[in-house]
């Protein structure tokens, strides 16, 4: 794992009171889930299912999928490494800049990795480079917040049947843009969708994600999955969230409106380039100076944490990423950055 992911508050001796560095929205009411897990705490004395069959069946049912098209993992990150391992040695392309774990996992398992900075145009026949056999893309993309149009994605997948598309939709619940549903993706023989309950329900400590796709592809993944990779409490949490029909913990339309307000306020400061976003986080470039200095100032002087984005492929020491939080916290961030820039 490359050092520099979000949520690195442990590096600071000062208290962090507003965390913009993680793409997990931290103000979700988890009281019902916590109460349920407390009731289940005695079950940690027993092994979980060797494979999380029960939770997989529950998720398949909720998505109206046939059995065998869901593979539950220890967070979306385990899914990334599992896919890289299963397709070891593949000619892989990654749409950059994006989450570093795709490249890390692929290098670990002997992939020949190349970077793409734009996708082929429709008028060019959607043609990917001839040697590419696997394409990784994050949609909505981390760190840019952009979303690839669904109709275009259909054309890209259909015109490149020789390519396995790994589409990370971990942030699918944080955009209003149309994306592949699990049922739609499962109809393609060359698509794997990654999903994150961690992100949707703000439970990063439980590590819970899953892959959906063609049953043949999923069967190959399962041959490499470790027994008991998903712990007993994570399975219980997943079942509780699915079986109790827990609603989305956020009003996404209102949250994205607040994100737009934050984006506008940052642009008004001057000295920053702010990328328009289609989700709840955004990429920002500091025109003068290094983000490391800004990050240190915000943490030590204001108790605010941002994500230094300089370790994303294609970005440099001027870039940072933030995820919108509450209106009060967003206002604090704008005031603090204004103080630093001016």
Steps between C-alpha positions, in 0.01 A plus 500: 500500500634843406529734798270798473142374499243715675417490871866525609408696813724266701801692363401815690535566871234772486128409521321475164144632529402515132609223263481579127771249404284188480224446246288344773241748630553491875167628632281192450278373782617142559319454833268220379784309341721541806222374727454195278872422497512529879227235516710280269831545681484148645526357149867600472569178687404301191646491151306680227392315187813398303348703218227757575229298321207641697592864441571433132155345458342795679677754275415298187135499598495875562652566157275240329808305396539125454716313748867498418516860380602653836834461679523669842846620603687656790439850364530599136878493545503121542297479180764706317784270607289189438429605142866583438601159638238309301608659174872493577736614223235683297568799275321761708414865442388739775313824437699763690513684731322260731516284813854366542400151611412391146860543386643368828294181476579447133875551547493256794350233274719547194271705276656705223351835596448808283322828572226661296409866548198499272261241364457441124245714321174363365588623152820294516301185560564489877824317417733437795869421436529160332705339777270595790314208659382663823392859567455646848294811553335659800152639435442751662874548488723554800647767521344708219131440577420451131250243369527317168169514314309172525403489131865550406604224741260259330659579165851463640428160653315368195768612253785345702387142577866394539538728804386424855365825648548547874270788591531620857164649599587547867353850486188405305268622777660845498400613151177560313656403167377171346736206546496127426268306726625166627243320284608689186868429561434129564364468146846578359759219494784752549394735784574490871336763722648590838268624775572639846270470800786670685439821305122486485445445872819661639634179655868498388609315814287197409647457148208385289466504123394274217545427130217438256532369148475203268481174696794356304727787600382483861569124514861572403530760776372262766775248425750750641298642790642421843275304737344719770617822336182678619462501879190406698403853605544637147266228369248581774521869413443429131199279572351757736538781245349291219223319689375806687483705183707773663453807282788696352643687799514828307278718287737480205338785304537735798853376568605565140346844519717572805799364306423747220488784755839396633644481148371850422637643825845352436508642148417844642811499721742535210834323484329164447391295201193299595378215277126473449371177650205264457530352846574612858877546474711724280855551378668834569834646387692756701642746246790610721683291757480138610198319635715346775533848652126565469419162654732567797352849551140377490567213740709686755323837495140398433464127575402436136629207293518493119632235259838575344443372144859528379544120496230443237657415163494810280467749788766697688568666835245776432191275501267410785160333532217578738162342566216732602389473862241698697429864400668618820814294435507609136489865607788437741704348218437793263596753768817310591617460138425868440725586795781283355472625141466868584 
